[in-house]
Amino acid sequence: QVQLVESGGGLVQAGGSLRLSCAASGRTFSSLRMGWFRQAPGKEREFVAAIGRSGGVTYYADSVKGRFTISRDNAKNTVYLQMNSLKPEDTAAYYCAATASPIVTSPQSKGEYPYWGQGTQVTVSS
């Protein structure tokens, strides 16, 4: 089993920045592909970003490309989401996700990730 714990959420003004962290345990971190998703009230959970096992490959939703950066530190068993130029529409609960599958055909898909954190709230005021 993999346990994921997110932190770093909060309230920020539009144009500001936040960095989310997700600490993983229960499995060798470098064997995990990681993703960030978010869910606003009344909406479906949507893909934000994903990163490969070594950090060399990243994927982003079009809505965050150029503003958000996903990264990982395998020595610290942690994946990060640096969020800059935040907008009110970025307000959501942000979830960290992980998979140990050797093959991931669609890293943007929720169904690829069997392990999820409890979420951290990000609120962007206008």
C-alpha positions as CSV (number, residue, x, y, z in Angstrom):
1,Q,0.0,0.0,0.0
2,V,1.0,3.6,-0.7
3,Q,0.2,6.4,1.7
4,L,0.1,10.0,0.4
5,V,-0.1,13.1,2.5
6,E,-0.6,16.5,0.9
7,S,0.3,19.8,2.4
8,G,0.8,23.5,1.5
9,G,-2.7,24.5,0.6
10,G,-4.2,27.8,1.8
11,L,-5.8,31.1,0.9
12,V,-4.0,33.3,-1.6
13,Q,-4.8,36.4,-3.7
14,A,-5.1,36.2,-7.4
15,G,-1.6,36.5,-9.0
16,G,0.0,34.9,-6.0
17,S,1.8,31.6,-5.6
18,L,1.6,28.4,-3.5
19,R,3.7,25.3,-3.4
20,L,2.0,22.0,-2.6
21,S,3.9,19.0,-1.3
22,C,2.9,15.3,-1.3
23,A,4.9,12.9,0.9
24,A,4.7,9.3,0.0
25,S,5.4,6.2,2.0
26,G,4.8,2.4,1.8
27,R,6.7,1.8,-1.4
28,T,10.0,2.8,-3.0
29,F,9.2,6.3,-4.2
30,S,11.3,6.1,-7.3
31,S,9.1,3.3,-8.6
32,L,6.0,5.5,-8.5
33,R,4.5,7.7,-11.2
34,M,2.9,10.7,-9.6
35,G,0.1,13.0,-10.5
36,W,-1.9,16.0,-9.2
37,F,-5.6,16.4,-9.7
38,R,-8.1,18.9,-8.4
39,Q,-11.8,19.1,-7.7
40,A,-13.9,22.2,-7.4
41,P,-17.3,22.1,-5.7
42,G,-19.9,20.5,-8.0
43,K,-17.3,19.5,-10.6
44,E,-15.6,16.4,-11.5
45,R,-12.0,15.7,-10.4
46,E,-9.7,16.9,-13.2
47,F,-6.1,16.3,-14.2
48,V,-3.6,19.0,-13.3
49,A,-0.1,17.6,-13.8
50,A,1.9,14.3,-13.8
51,I,5.5,13.3,-13.6
52,G,7.4,10.2,-14.5
53,R,9.5,8.1,-12.1
54,S,12.8,10.0,-12.6
55,G,11.2,13.4,-13.1
56,G,12.3,13.6,-16.7
57,V,8.9,13.4,-18.2
58,T,6.0,15.8,-17.2
59,Y,2.5,16.4,-18.4
60,Y,0.2,19.4,-17.8
61,A,-3.4,20.3,-18.3
62,D,-3.7,23.2,-20.8
63,S,-5.3,25.3,-18.2
64,V,-2.2,25.3,-16.0
65,K,0.6,25.1,-18.6
66,G,3.1,27.8,-18.1
67,R,1.9,28.6,-14.6
68,F,2.3,25.4,-12.6
69,T,5.4,23.2,-12.3
70,I,5.4,19.6,-11.1
71,S,8.7,18.2,-9.7
72,R,9.9,15.4,-7.4
73,D,12.7,14.7,-5.0
74,N,13.2,11.0,-4.8
75,A,15.5,11.3,-1.9
76,K,12.8,13.0,0.1
77,N,9.9,10.8,-1.2
78,T,8.1,13.9,-2.1
79,V,6.4,15.4,-5.2
80,Y,5.7,19.1,-5.5
81,L,3.3,21.4,-7.4
82,Q,4.6,24.9,-7.7
83,M,1.6,27.1,-8.6
84,N,2.3,30.7,-9.8
85,S,0.0,33.4,-11.2
86,L,-2.9,31.8,-9.5
87,K,-6.5,32.6,-10.7
88,P,-9.8,32.3,-8.9
89,E,-10.7,29.4,-11.2
90,D,-7.8,27.5,-9.7
91,T,-9.8,27.2,-6.4
92,A,-10.3,23.6,-5.6
93,A,-9.2,20.7,-3.4
94,Y,-5.9,19.4,-4.8
95,Y,-5.2,15.7,-4.6
96,C,-1.9,13.8,-5.0
97,A,-2.1,10.4,-6.8
98,A,0.3,7.6,-7.4
99,T,0.7,4.4,-9.5
100,A,3.3,1.7,-9.4
101,S,2.2,0.3,-12.7
102,P,5.1,-0.2,-15.1
103,I,3.0,1.0,-18.0
104,V,0.7,4.1,-17.9
105,T,-1.1,4.7,-21.1
106,S,-2.9,7.9,-20.1
107,P,-1.2,9.8,-17.2
108,Q,-4.0,12.4,-17.4
109,S,-6.6,9.8,-16.5
110,K,-7.9,9.4,-12.9
111,G,-8.3,5.7,-13.5
112,E,-4.6,5.1,-13.9
113,Y,-3.9,6.0,-10.2
114,P,-5.0,3.5,-7.5
115,Y,-3.5,5.5,-4.6
116,W,-4.8,8.9,-3.5
117,G,-4.1,11.4,-0.7
118,Q,-6.8,13.1,1.3
119,G,-6.5,16.5,-0.5
120,T,-5.5,20.0,0.4
121,Q,-7.6,23.0,-0.2
122,V,-6.5,25.9,-2.4
123,T,-8.6,29.1,-2.4
124,V,-7.7,32.0,-4.7
125,S,-9.5,35.3,-3.9
126,S,-10.1,37.9,-6.6
